[in-house]
Amino acid sequence: MEENNVHSLIGTETVEPKRRPIRSLGALYVVLLALVVGVIAAGNALSAHWSVPRIYIQLTMYAALLALGWYVYRYYLTSFRYTLTDRLFAIERVVGKKQRADECIRLSDITRMQPFDRESTQGAKVKNLTARAKKDSLAVTVRDAKGTRVLLVSPGEELTEKLSAQWKVARKK
């Protein structure tokens, strides 16, 4: 007979980035579309009025659009789902309707949890899995087969307390 490993769900939380100047995603898409049209119009104006070679304008403008697109993707559209069970802490990246599992760590592999401090993460690989500012994040130090790494996460107060309590229980076992 097969033995099933059952994990009890303790808590789950989805953390979204704070919406600063643009509150809705629809408005964000309209602003991005307007920026693309504006970049094309600016490129055409530069080429027509100042005889700047079109290749330089296009390369510069498209590089700027690419950087802006990455920034919007990373800081406006990406949210994280944190799931805590009695033995595991899982982190998923959620963008729109797509979900990707980023980390699934055993609580017994966690060596330290503390608010993020740049000095305490020196020499370790740092993986940013937070939708908020680094200064508001929790640094979870993990030691496993991949080595020592620091995961920056930003669960709410309630999930942080549950995570801390479960981690203390897992360390005692």
Secondary structure, DSSP 8 states (H G I E B T S, - for coil): --------EEEEEEE-----S--SHHHHHHHHHHHHHHHHHHHHHHHHHH---HHHHHHHHHHHHHHHHHHHIIIIIEEEEEEEESSEEEEEEEETTEEEEEEEEEGGGEEEEEE--GGGGTTSEEEE--SS-GGG-EEEEEEETTEEEEEEE---HHHHHHHHHHHHHHHH-
